[in-house]
Amino acid sequence: MTLTLTVSHEVRALAPGFTHIAIEAHGLVGGPSTEATSALLDDAARRLAARLGGRAPHEDPHMAAWREVYTAFGSKPSRTRNSAEALARRALSDAGLPRINLLVDLYNAISVAHLIPVGGEDLDRIEGGMRLVRAAGDEDFVTVAGGEQVVEHPDAGEVVWCDDAGVTCRRWNWRQGPRTRLTEETTSGIFLLESLPPMPVAEAQAAAGELAEFLEKFSPGARLTLHPPVSAHTPPRT
């Protein structure tokens, strides 16, 4: 299937200049984490440390921009961090980055190396198109707590990704639901890279290009479509 992604006018107004790049991938080869993906995560942590030069992740201008947006829709960014900042903190800690599975490791490595939020969804589990909207507050978000499936609801005004079945990710890119996550059995996925000014669009594109290279390397023969960034501030091509 070809997935449709839309960003609401309300989200655009909240975060002018927001850009997302999507990589649609079919014929993926999943599986558990490997020594090769583990090495990519270790390299990403080294690249991050060099990028920050001793600063904390939230002091990076791109992460600071995400904190401002989180505050604007009512979330406390020091408690519910965007996915890139949360991963960066893990990468710099003694615990290091988690090893989840092959596909998740690949996009986590890109997120940490480039300090950009990256997510992945299983296309076969998405119902209808995906939309980035400000929640009404009555949408269903199915997650797991204490080993049991529970249904939560986002706060009114919270920015969420959703499909026809409900919310797939809360607080923009803070917590993904288990229904659509990439697993060891995933064969078709959509990978989303999200950026805000002051990160140049070209840098987000470079991160997407590197992720596409990883996917091609670990899934030989996979069919990838890189959807161009969508941004109100992206100049027209000449």
N, C-alpha and C positions, 0 to 999 in steps of 0.2 A: 504494500500500500504506500501511497505518497501522502505524507502528513501535512496538514495545513496548520500554520502557526500564526496567531494574530496577537497584537498588543493593543489594549484598549486606549482610547483617547485619555481616559482618566490617569492611566499609568504614564502616558507620554507627558501629560501636564505635570505630574509629580516629579518626573526625572527627565528633563529635557536633555537630548543628546544620548539617551540610552541606546545601546547597540546590542543586537544579538546576532550571532552567526550559528547556523545549524548545519551539521553534517549528518546526512541521511545515509545509513549503511545497511546493505543487505548482503547475505552470505557470510556473516561474521562467524568466527570460530571462537566459542567461549571456552570455559574451563576454569580450573583453579589458578591461583597465583603461581607464578613460576620464578625460577632464579632470575630470568631475564627481566620480568616485570618488577621484581624486587630491586634489581640493579637500577632500573629507570627511576624508581621512587627514591633510592639513595642519592642518585645524581641530581634529581629535582631538589632535594633538601639542600645539597651543596650549592646549587644555583640560586636558591632562595637566600641562603645565608650571604652569598656574595652580593646579591641584589640589595639586600637590606643594609649591609655594612654596619651591623651592630644595632640598628633600630628595631623596635618592636613592630610586628606586622601592621598594627593599627596606625602607626605613624607614616606608613607609605601613603602618598597622596591618593592613589586609587582606592585603597581600603578606607581612607578617611571620607572619600566621597560616598562610598556605600554606607558608612555609619550615618552620614547626614540624611541619606534617603530613608534608611531604616527608622531614624528618629521622626522623619516627616510623616510616616504612616503609622506611628504610634508604638513601634517596637523599641526596646532598650538594646542598643547594639552591643553593649558590654555583656549582656546576658544571652541574647539570641544573635549570635554573630553570623554574618554571611558565610557561605560555605568555604570561600577561599581563605578568609581570615582564620576560620576554625581549623582548617587543614594546615595552614602555615604555622599556627601555634603548636599543633601536634608535631609537625616536622622538626621544629626547633627544640622540642622537649626531649627529655631522656627516653620517653616511651617511643618516640619516632612515629612514622606514618603507619597506619594499619594496612595489612595486606588483606584485601576483600575477595576479589576474583580477578581474572585476567583483564576483562574489559574495564572494570571499575579502576583497577590499578593504572591503566593507561590514561584515563582522563584525569585521575587524581594527580598523576605526575605532571601533566600539562598545567593543571590548576596551580600547583605549588611552584613550579618553575617560572611561570609567567605572572603569578599572583592575580589570577582572574577566576571568577566563579565558573565552574564547568559542571554540567550535569548530564546524566544519561538516562534514557527511558527505553523500555522494550516496546518496539512498535506493535508487536502482536498483542500487547496488553492495553494499548491506548484505545479508547472508544471515541470515535469522531475526531475532530481537530483539537489542538491544544490552544488555550487562550491564557494570556497574562492579564489579569483583571484585579480590580479592587473588590474584595469580597463583600457580599451583603451581610454575611455572618451566619447564615443558615445552611451553607454548603456542607456536605459530608466530607470528612477527611478520615479515611480508615487507616489506623495504625495499630501498633502492638505495644501493650504496656503490661508488664508483669507476666509475659508469656501468653497473654490473652488478647484477642482482637477487640479493639475498642473504636468507637466513632467519636471523633472530636469535631469541633466547628471553629473555623477561623474567626478572629475578631472582625467586627464591621470596619471596613476601610483597609484591612490588611491586604497587601499585595500577594496574590497566589497564582500559581499555574494550575489549570484545571482542564479536564476533558468532559465529555458528556456524562461520565459516571461520577464525577466529583473532583475534589481537589487532589492533585498529584504531588504538589510541593507547597508547603506553607512558608510564610514570610519570605516570599520571592524565591530564595534559594537556600533557605535555612534547613528545612527537614523534608526529605522525600518520603512519600508513602511506600510501603512494601509492594503494593499492587503492581506498580509499573517499573520497579527497579530492574536493573540488569542483573542477570543470574549467570551461572555457568552454562545454562542451556540456551541462552539468548542467541538468536541468529539474525535478527533485524533490530536495529536501534536508531535512535536519534540522539545526537550529542549537541548540547547547547552551551555556547560560550557567551557570557554576558559581561558587558563593560559599560563604564560611565566615564565622562570626561573627569579628569584630564588624560586618561589613557587614550593614546592615539588609535584611531580605527585600524591603522596599519599594523599596530602591535597586536591587536585582537586577531586580525587576519593571519599574522605570523603564527600565533598560538594555534589557530585552527588548522593551518597548513601542517604544523608539526604533529598535531593529533592525527590528521589524515595519514601522514607517513607512518605513524605507529600502527594504525589500524590496517593499513596495507601490508605492513611487515608481518604482523601477527595473524592476519587473516588473508593469506594470499588468494587472489581471485575475488575478493569482496568488491561489491559495486557501491561506490561512494558518490554522493552528490553533495557538493558544497554550496549551500544556499548563501547568496551574498548578504552582507549585513544590512539591516533595516534600521535607519536612523533619520530623524528629522533634520539632522545637521550634516548628513553625508552629501557632499557635493555631487551633482550629476556627472556621469562619465562623458568624456568628450572623445 
